[in-house]
């Protein structure tokens, strides 16, 4: 019977198959429907993530965060701790505002010895340069010495750079004299001109402090690196040509700064009677100063020789004029220099002047140029010694020192290229070298100004000219041409603008070339970066602030550059944000719980369409800083132009194999080292 049933319904028959598989088909269809519903619900849920993100922070909240992060970056952790005492909170606030309280705890006698030597060497260069730069700014000589006292003392307490030397500089002195003389003639009314210079200094300090307080440092970066290189080179040539007035003892000289007017005025003057003694005296000591510099470069142990050469020139030339009474034979001398400590100048500030609007505009320009020079100097030496300077704190320190300077007969001070190099070569350890320099200048003001009565004007011109070659960087100009032709266009635009038009036109020429990029990058400057996390159940990486449910990968910090152009305007801001997240982030997670240590920082470049030389320099500095902190840098999905420029700059080779096609691939490679990189 069974065989008959089997014959009626054999196992291989369609009817038997249908009866056996029917329940499986129903179950499979049910599972598929459930998966379809689940996927549908997942899509709906993710759509809500996009449609209902957290409320973005208001402008007022961003401003408050900027001020808190700038003024009180160290005390945020203290304020969030219930067990923290009020005394420690106050100490933290003071350390954040005055960095000297932090590094002075480990200050030793050996460091003090090095700082004293560097400070004395610095003063020997600062005194003659300060007098010369004051005359370049069309002020009495003592104002250059005043500017070398109060600003360095304040910066030593509030600044974050160890090597930068504060005081008057050539470019800022030229800016002030060329722009303010259009408002007030320094020869017809020197007192009114001096008052406007002091008022401009006050405005410059206000703007500098505001830039730092509200974290607006990116505004300074609108003067690109290439533009500054060209501007400095053009200004150096203009300053050098203007010193022909001192070398040739020309009485009537043009107030214009363009090369055509200066050469024309010199040509007219030399065809009248002029005394060759000034020219011979000035050129002789100029040769001596340049020779000392050459010897100092050849033998690093003789670093002090080029530093003291200007002061030796001043002393020897003054003795020669005094002993030979050369002033009676046509040699022009400085004559009387007011001695004593800085007098108060609060009553000299003119806020009711009818030209106050123009003075404020000049203050903005001078503030930006001074900050650009100082921060460039500070960052270059900090990079050599392997530490980081806080750009916003630098701006606040510069602003406060110039505000205080305007109250104490100082004009705009900033970091000097030449004197900072001397300070570095002399082996300075901390900002105490600035304090030693300021004290030395105070002693000079109190006791030795009368000895400078017979100092020839031609020597001051020689001291200024000797400092100018350092402002012309031919190698950097060539590098700009090689890497980015548009940057080079900004460079030569600034150069020829300063040379053949005016200082202001030179700056505007540089800005006109870069202004076309402003509309493109303005929306991506702040914020320029975002931290990424993986959305649950997906392979998508999104901003953890916009999507709070995004999950971070513990050993990896993933950062996306939001700007389409990593350039001079945002590169430093992006770099500082990444370093902040990488170092302080041993970062808290999205819920503020726990800490983690990162092994790898992944930079997502999928949004980045182009990069300039400043952006490449910041990436290189970022890589060095991460390596020094025990982390590695990887980049993902770089675009065509970006990877091309990174190859030209030899940056790709330094990354090794840390270049990936996607963020997910980079994360997997970090979590599983066996996965090969591109």
C-alpha angles and dihedrals in degrees: 000000000000092000089052090053090048090051090049093049109018115188091246095054119111093239093056091045092051092049091050099044099038095086090047091051092050091048092048092049091050092050092048090051091049091050090048091051091046092050090046091051090046091054090048091050093049089048088057089052088059096041097044109039122159116280109272116240116269123244091251091053091050091051091049091048090050092052093045094048092048101043101028109024094139099047100057090088090046093051091050093054118087093200094057116112123228091241093059090047090055090048090051092051092049092048090051092051097039112036090186088077089061103046095035090070089072096038113133137190092252090057090048091053091053092045093051091052091047092046094051091047089049092050092053088060097035097057099059092037092049092054091046095048091049090057088047088055087050093245131125113277096250092066090068089055092046089054089055093060116048102031095051091049093052093044091051088060099041107024127096100208119094099196106037115113114213126212143084117331134197100243095050091045090053091047093053096047095044096048105034094048087066087063099037129014109235093205100050096042111012094169093057090045091052091050091053091050090053091047090050088051090054092051092046089054092048092052093045093051090046092052090055097039094054094035093244095145091128087074089066089053091062084085092073124217091251092051092050092050090053093042093051092049093050092045091050091056092046092049091049092051091048090057088067085084090064097038093051095033091234112182101194110045132160121263091212119101104207117110095240094056093044094050091045092052091048092049092052093046097050090054088064126060114300132166114244093199091080092051094047093047094046096045093047093057092040088059089048093052094046091047091052089051091051091051091047091054093049093049114036091194089066093059089128093062099074089040096058096034094089092050091046088050091052093049096046095044091048090052091048093051092045095048096043096036087228089165087075089057100055103282108136116226135191094240118186120020116186110240131202133070124313109294120220114266101181090112090053096062109106112208093156094056113128089231095053092118092057091045090054091050090051088049091056093050094046091046093054095045092046092048092047092054095044096047091045090053094045095048094048094055093039089055091052092052094040104242135112130244121206107237095201093049089049090055092049091048091049091047096050093045091052093046089052089043092056087056092052105046096269127132125212112316128190142153116303122219096209098042093044089054089052090047091051094046091049089061102250114183103189143357088282086094087069089053092051090048092050092049090050091051090049089055089049091051092049101045115009110043092095089060089061093063093102096042107132118237089225090066091057089052089051092050091052094046091049091058095052103078089070089063093060110075107183094173091056091048089054092048090051090052092049097049106033127013094193090055088051090052089056089048097053091039090060092042097053092037091059093040101049105021120022142294092266093048090051091056092045091049090056092046093048090060093048098036092082088066094051095078090051099047102032093088092050102045097087118060097015098172142038135194114240132213133178116261111235113265094009142082091231122118117208141169108286092214093056093039108036090182091064113115123225121219106237103223094037132068110202117198129178123204105226097193120089090217125044100203147136091293098060110008096096092046091051092047094049092049092051093048090047092053093042097049104030089037098074037135128203114248124248092278093047092246125134132341135260136196118227124222099181135028112206115201112203107209097176091116094044112100100169144008135197133209093272090053092051091049090052092049089052092049090047091053092050092048093049093048090050088054093051097259136114131223125227129178128206135203099354113188126241100265092040097054090043093057092042088056092049090051091049091239095127093062091054091056092056110194095342095113118106139179096229141011092245091055091050092050092048090049090053094047092042111032090191090073107097121235124225 
